[in-house]
Amino acid sequence: MTDPTGKAEYGKAEHGKAESGMTEPGPIERGSGMAVWRQIAAAMEQAIRRGDYQPGVQLPTEKQLAQSFGVNRHTVRQAMNRLAETGLVSIEQGRGMFVAEDSFEYMLGPRTRFTENLQTMQKKPTREMIFAEQVAAPADIARALGIPTGAPLWQIETLNKADGKPVGVSSHYFPVGRFPDMPEHFAREGSITAALKAVGINDYRRRSTRVSAKLISAGDARLADLPRTRPILVTETVNVDPQGKPVEFVRARFVADHVTLTIEHYE
């Protein structure tokens, strides 16, 4: 139906809320010169930025939005795809549409420390040990650590969180011969830096880092409670002691839409 001004009115319900539970959208103006899907995108962007939908919250379905705006689902899909392109919305196949969660900047420098990085941004860091086991060094990690292929390594798998929300999963590898009790130290300290200090490594630095992108694995998706369609950023890092001897190889997987990796350069 229309009001006397000729503007369409959709989704009205008591107390200014749509029956679907979403905030009542603004009117759609037919023939205004602005495509309907663009008007819907603008209305949803305004609602999100106004705080009607908080980061991480699931949005109404395409069907609900179509009913509320009085349009077909294809038009809604155009609008929401546009918001996904801008990074404001995340569309997850089989799960629905969500407001994108706040991302944070993660600095990659010579002395990057997970805890310090997050504390600098007023976020509470936690690193939970998922498991620790002894494995034979594969060729690539053995080469990075300067040890023979097949030499025993500790693999410590951790789930990394910021303010209680998963931001990634990491695999930490340490030579067993040099660090025979590393899992016990990490379990006690809850920090890789503190665990290394406990075994006499008071300082270490990043010698090299490789960055790549891929879809999250089934195992990591279960740990971080994420869909298999979620992209991740993978960093492979070699950390060395003050004498330049490798102490750790790390393969970290960051949730791509939660984290921006910034690489610091030093002269």
C-alpha positions in Angstrom: 0.0 0.0 0.0 1.0 3.7 -0.3 0.7 6.8 1.8 -0.6 10.1 0.4 2.9 11.1 -0.7 3.1 8.1 -3.0 5.8 6.4 -1.0 5.5 2.7 -0.4 5.1 1.5 3.2 6.2 -2.0 4.1 6.7 -4.2 7.2 4.8 -2.1 9.7 4.0 -3.7 13.1 3.5 -2.6 16.7 6.1 -0.5 18.4 7.8 0.2 15.1 9.2 -3.3 14.6 8.6 -5.5 11.6 6.8 -8.8 12.2 10.0 -10.7 11.3 11.7 -9.1 14.3 13.9 -6.8 12.3 14.0 -3.1 12.6 11.4 -1.5 10.3 13.0 -0.4 7.1 12.7 3.0 5.5 10.3 3.4 2.6 11.2 2.3 -0.9 10.6 5.0 -3.5 9.6 3.7 -6.8 10.7 5.8 -9.8 13.0 7.9 -7.7 15.9 7.3 -10.1 17.7 5.2 -7.6 17.6 1.4 -8.1 15.4 -0.4 -5.6 18.2 -2.8 -4.6 20.5 0.2 -3.9 17.8 1.7 -1.7 17.6 -1.6 0.2 21.4 -1.8 0.5 21.5 1.8 1.9 18.7 1.1 4.4 20.4 -2.1 5.7 23.7 -0.3 5.9 22.1 2.5 7.9 20.5 0.0 10.2 23.8 -1.8 10.8 25.8 1.4 11.4 23.1 2.7 13.7 23.6 -0.4 15.8 20.3 -2.2 15.2 22.3 -5.3 14.3 25.5 -5.9 16.3 28.7 -7.4 14.9 28.4 -11.2 14.5 24.5 -11.1 14.7 22.6 -13.1 12.1 20.5 -10.9 9.8 16.9 -11.7 8.7 16.6 -14.1 5.8 16.2 -13.1 2.2 12.6 -14.1 2.4 12.0 -12.0 5.5 13.8 -8.9 4.0 11.8 -9.4 0.8 8.5 -9.4 2.6 9.5 -6.4 4.8 10.6 -4.3 1.8 7.9 -5.6 -0.5 10.2 -6.8 -3.2 11.4 -10.1 -4.6 14.2 -12.1 -3.2 16.5 -11.5 -6.2 16.4 -7.7 -5.4 17.3 -8.4 -1.8 20.1 -10.7 -2.9 21.5 -7.9 -5.1 21.5 -5.5 -2.1 23.1 -7.9 0.3 25.7 -9.1 -2.1 26.7 -5.4 -2.5 27.0 -5.1 1.3 29.1 -8.3 1.4 31.4 -6.8 -1.3 32.0 -3.8 1.0 32.8 -6.1 4.0 29.8 -4.9 6.0 28.0 -8.2 5.8 29.2 -11.8 5.7 27.1 -14.3 3.6 27.8 -17.9 4.6 26.4 -20.7 2.5 23.9 -22.9 4.4 24.0 -20.6 7.4 22.7 -17.2 6.4 23.8 -13.6 6.5 25.7 -12.0 9.3 26.9 -8.6 10.3 30.7 -8.7 9.8 32.6 -8.8 13.0 35.0 -6.1 14.0 38.5 -6.8 12.7 41.7 -5.9 14.3 45.2 -5.1 13.0 47.8 -7.7 13.7 51.4 -6.5 13.4 54.0 -8.8 12.0 57.4 -7.4 13.0 60.7 -8.8 14.2 59.4 -9.3 17.8 55.7 -10.0 17.2 54.0 -11.3 20.4 50.4 -12.5 20.3 49.6 -11.3 23.9 51.3 -7.9 23.5 49.7 -7.3 20.1 46.2 -7.7 21.4 46.8 -5.9 24.7 47.9 -2.9 22.7 44.5 -2.8 21.1 42.7 -3.2 24.5 41.7 -6.7 23.7 42.0 -9.7 26.1 44.2 -12.4 24.6 43.9 -16.1 25.4 45.7 -19.0 23.9 44.3 -22.5 24.7 46.3 -25.6 24.2 44.2 -28.1 22.1 46.8 -30.8 22.2 50.5 -31.5 22.3 52.2 -34.5 20.7 55.6 -35.6 19.4 55.8 -35.9 15.6 58.5 -36.6 13.0 59.7 -33.4 11.3 58.5 -33.2 7.7 61.0 -32.0 5.2 59.9 -28.3 5.0 59.8 -27.8 8.8 63.1 -29.7 9.3 64.7 -27.4 6.7 63.4 -24.3 8.4 64.6 -25.4 11.8 68.0 -26.7 10.6 67.4 -30.3 11.8 67.3 -33.6 9.9 64.0 -34.7 8.3 62.3 -37.1 10.6 63.8 -35.7 13.8 61.4 -35.5 16.7 59.4 -32.4 17.1 56.9 -31.1 19.6 53.7 -30.0 17.9 51.6 -27.8 20.2 48.3 -26.8 18.7 46.6 -23.7 20.1 43.2 -21.9 19.7 43.8 -18.2 19.8 41.1 -15.8 21.0 40.6 -12.1 21.4 38.0 -11.0 24.0 36.8 -14.6 24.0 36.2 -14.9 20.3 38.3 -17.2 18.1 40.6 -15.4 15.8 42.8 -18.3 14.6 44.5 -21.6 15.2 48.3 -22.1 15.4 50.6 -25.1 15.2 53.9 -24.5 17.0 56.9 -26.8 16.4 59.9 -27.1 18.7 62.9 -29.5 18.4 62.5 -32.1 21.2 66.2 -32.5 21.7 66.6 -28.8 22.6 63.2 -28.4 24.4 62.3 -31.8 26.0 59.6 -30.3 28.3 58.1 -27.6 26.1 54.4 -28.8 26.4 54.6 -28.8 30.2 56.1 -25.3 30.2 53.4 -24.0 27.9 50.6 -25.7 29.8 51.9 -24.0 33.0 52.6 -20.6 31.5 49.8 -20.3 28.9 52.2 -18.3 26.7 54.8 -19.3 24.1 57.1 -16.4 25.1 56.9 -17.3 28.8 57.5 -21.0 28.0 60.6 -20.1 26.1 61.9 -18.0 28.9 61.3 -20.9 31.2 63.8 -22.9 29.2 66.4 -20.1 28.9 65.3 -18.3 25.7 64.8 -14.8 27.0 64.4 -13.2 23.6 63.7 -14.3 20.1 62.9 -12.7 16.8 61.1 -13.5 13.6 63.6 -14.4 10.9 61.1 -15.0 8.1 57.3 -15.2 7.4 55.4 -16.5 4.4 51.7 -15.5 4.0 49.1 -17.3 1.9 45.3 -17.5 1.7 43.0 -20.6 1.6 39.7 -21.9 2.8 39.6 -23.1 6.4 40.1 -26.8 7.0 37.4 -29.0 8.5 39.3 -29.4 11.7 40.1 -25.7 12.2 36.5 -24.8 11.3 35.2 -27.1 14.1 37.7 -25.6 16.6 36.8 -22.0 15.8 33.1 -22.7 15.2 33.2 -21.4 11.7 31.8 -22.6 8.3 34.0 -24.4 5.8 33.4 -21.5 3.4 35.3 -19.0 5.6 38.6 -17.8 4.1 41.8 -17.8 6.3 45.2 -16.2 6.1 48.1 -18.6 6.8 51.4 -17.4 8.1 54.5 -19.6 8.3 57.1 -18.2 10.6 60.6 -19.1 11.7 61.7 -17.7 15.1 65.3 -17.6 16.1 67.3 -16.9 19.3 69.7 -14.0 19.7 72.5 -16.1 18.1 70.3 -16.7 15.0 69.6 -20.4 15.8 66.0 -21.5 15.0 63.9 -22.2 18.1 60.3 -22.4 16.6 58.4 -22.9 13.4 54.8 -21.6 13.5 52.0 -22.2 11.1 49.2 -19.8 12.1 45.8 -19.6 10.6 43.9 -16.3 11.0 40.2 -15.8 10.3 40.6 -13.5 7.3 37.6 -11.2 8.0 38.6 -10.8 11.7 42.3 -9.9 11.2 44.3 -7.4 9.0 47.9 -8.4 8.9 50.3 -5.5 8.8 54.0 -6.2 8.1 56.5 -3.8 9.8 59.6 -2.9 7.9 62.8 -1.9 9.6 66.0 -0.4 8.2 
